[in-house]
Amino acid sequence: MAKDTEISLTITSDSLKQFCQEIAVGSANTNRKHAAFMALEAFISRFAGADGHTTAYHAIQEVVEEYSATTRAQLLVENASILQSALTNRELARIAELFSSVSRNGFRQTLLQAVAKMSEERLGETRQWVTSWCIAAKTQAEEASGYPDALDFRKIDIELIEYTALSEIKKILMDI
């Protein structure tokens, strides 16, 4: 590699804390902040080279992980609020959008936090609605396909991600 296409970086935990703080206050969008911290963590890990096993490296990674953990917790709170509202208002597209934007475990944690804020009555209503919706959607999709053990959600204008999201919610709600 030619010398004129190479740079060396020096990162200290203090300079990184300052940079992370700038990211943290630079955007109101928690998703963007979290993505920035995840990218920064990957960048440092990727280009640390021989320094990847030093005390300094671990101290620097801890700084990024701390900020990343904070935004992860903020995302969980925000997403739980969104999911609680979407479940209350029975907004399938919004539920599906959230389901597809997080990991399976992230969705489970989001749902558990959302239902923890629901009254027993609201939780019962939600459980009933989700169960009834899943049963009806599956029955209609089986009938629409014309084949045994086959489902055709397109013919009944249901997005597969909606069915998948609500089926996952149903499983989780039946366990609590």
C-alpha positions in Angstrom: 0.0 0.0 0.0 1.4 3.4 -0.9 2.3 5.6 2.0 0.2 8.5 0.7 -3.0 6.4 1.0 -2.5 5.5 4.6 -3.3 7.4 7.8 -2.7 6.6 11.5 -5.2 7.5 14.1 -4.7 8.1 17.8 -7.7 7.6 20.0 -7.7 8.3 23.7 -10.5 7.4 26.0 -10.9 11.2 26.9 -11.1 12.3 23.2 -13.5 9.4 22.5 -15.8 10.4 25.4 -15.9 13.9 24.0 -16.7 12.6 20.5 -19.4 10.2 21.9 -20.9 13.1 23.8 -21.1 15.1 20.6 -22.9 12.2 18.9 -25.3 11.8 21.9 -26.4 15.5 21.8 -26.1 15.9 18.1 -29.3 14.1 17.1 -32.8 13.7 18.6 -33.1 10.4 16.7 -32.2 7.6 19.0 -31.9 5.1 16.2 -29.3 7.2 14.4 -27.3 7.7 17.6 -27.3 4.0 18.3 -26.3 3.2 14.8 -23.5 5.7 15.0 -22.2 4.1 18.2 -22.5 0.6 16.8 -20.5 1.7 13.7 -17.9 3.4 15.8 -17.5 0.3 17.9 -17.1 -1.8 14.8 -14.7 0.7 13.2 -12.4 0.7 16.3 -12.5 -3.1 16.5 -11.7 -3.5 12.8 -8.8 -1.1 12.7 -7.2 -1.6 16.1 -4.8 -4.1 14.7 -2.2 -5.2 17.2 -3.6 -2.8 19.8 -6.8 -4.9 20.0 -5.5 -6.8 23.0 -4.2 -3.9 25.1 -5.6 -2.2 28.2 -6.0 1.0 26.2 -8.1 -0.7 23.6 -10.4 -2.2 26.2 -10.8 1.2 27.9 -11.7 2.8 24.6 -14.2 0.0 23.8 -15.8 0.4 27.2 -16.5 4.1 26.4 -18.3 3.2 23.2 -20.1 0.3 24.8 -21.4 2.6 27.6 -22.9 5.1 25.1 -24.3 2.2 23.0 -25.9 0.7 26.1 -27.5 4.0 26.9 -29.0 4.4 23.5 -30.1 0.7 23.5 -32.0 1.4 26.7 -33.5 4.5 25.2 -34.6 2.6 22.1 -36.3 0.0 24.3 -38.3 2.6 26.1 -39.3 4.4 22.9 -40.1 1.2 21.0 -42.2 -0.1 24.0 -44.2 3.1 23.9 -44.7 2.8 20.2 -45.7 -0.9 20.5 -48.1 -0.3 23.4 -49.9 2.4 21.3 -49.9 0.2 18.2 -51.4 -2.7 20.1 -54.0 -0.5 21.8 -55.0 1.0 18.5 -54.6 -2.3 16.6 -52.2 -0.8 14.0 -50.9 -3.8 12.2 -48.6 -2.0 9.9 -46.9 -0.2 12.8 -46.5 -3.4 14.7 -45.0 -5.1 11.7 -42.7 -2.2 11.1 -41.3 -2.3 14.6 -41.1 -6.1 14.5 -39.0 -6.0 11.3 -36.7 -3.2 12.6 -35.4 -5.0 15.7 -34.0 -8.4 16.5 -36.3 -11.2 17.7 -34.9 -10.8 21.3 -35.2 -7.0 21.0 -38.8 -7.4 20.0 -39.5 -9.7 22.9 -37.9 -7.2 25.3 -39.9 -4.4 23.7 -43.2 -6.3 24.0 -42.5 -7.3 27.7 -41.8 -3.7 28.6 -44.9 -2.5 26.7 -47.3 -5.0 28.4 -45.7 -4.3 31.8 -47.3 -0.8 31.5 -50.7 -2.2 30.5 -53.5 -2.8 33.0 -54.7 -6.3 33.5 -57.8 -5.5 31.6 -55.9 -3.9 28.6 -53.5 -6.9 28.6 -56.5 -9.3 28.5 -58.1 -7.4 25.6 -54.8 -7.3 23.7 -54.2 -11.0 24.2 -57.8 -11.7 23.0 -57.5 -9.5 20.0 -54.1 -10.9 19.0 -55.3 -14.5 19.4 -58.5 -14.0 17.5 -56.7 -12.1 14.7 -54.1 -14.8 14.3 -56.7 -17.6 14.2 -58.9 -15.7 11.7 -55.9 -14.8 9.5 -54.6 -18.3 9.4 -58.1 -19.7 8.6 -58.7 -17.2 5.8 -55.2 -17.8 4.4 -55.8 -21.6 4.4 -59.1 -21.2 2.6 -57.6 -18.8 0.1 -54.8 -21.1 -0.9 -57.0 -24.0 -1.9 -54.4 -26.5 -0.7 -54.3 -28.3 2.7 -51.5 -27.0 5.0 -50.8 -24.1 2.7 -51.4 -20.4 3.5 -51.9 -17.6 1.0 -51.9 -14.3 2.7 -51.7 -12.3 -0.6 -55.1 -13.3 -1.6 -56.6 -12.0 1.6 -54.5 -8.8 1.6 -52.5 -9.6 4.8 -48.8 -8.9 4.8 -46.8 -11.9 5.9 -44.8 -9.7 8.3 -48.0 -8.7 10.0 -49.0 -12.3 10.5 -45.5 -13.2 11.7 -45.4 -10.3 14.1 -48.7 -11.0 15.6 -48.0 -14.7 15.9 -44.8 -13.9 17.8 -46.8 -11.6 20.1 -49.4 -14.3 20.6 -46.7 -16.8 21.7 -45.1 -14.3 24.1 -48.4 -13.2 25.6 -49.4 -16.8 26.2 -46.3 -17.3 28.3 -47.0 -14.4 30.6 
